[in-house]
Amino acid sequence: MAAETMEEGLLSICNADEEEETSSSAVTSVIVQSTLVALCGSLSTGCATGYSSAAESGIVEDLDLNLAAYSVFGSIMTIGGVIGSLMNGKVAELIGRRGTMWLSAVFSTAGWITMAFAQNALWLDIGRLSVGISAGIIHYVVPVYIAEITPTDIKGRFF
């Protein structure tokens, strides 16, 4: 009889632990959607990186660029990335992770609009620089933001 009581006690303790784990922190749809939205910044960076290669002939023709001007356009995103990564930690500290992601979105949107309506190489380069700054910011803040919103009992797991 004592053995049954001890087993029942252990089972009730195990069940209570399982209930605490599931109720304390579970993956919700809000966490999944927030993670997916945050990852869209990386998608924007990938599009910006691959954009210049596929659109080279059209850009060179439309804006009458020489090889040197197009080379600057192709590489200036890296300079913007350096600028963005130098300021991302301080900005995230000042305005928070979500605010920093918003700031990155502003730089990205402004850069894409500037490149879309550019009439010369200068505006094309300014737009690309802006997208680079956005990339430098977003590649720091997104992993930190995702780590902060992830429930502690599932951090580091691969589903």
Disulfide bonds with the S-S distance in Angstrom:
none
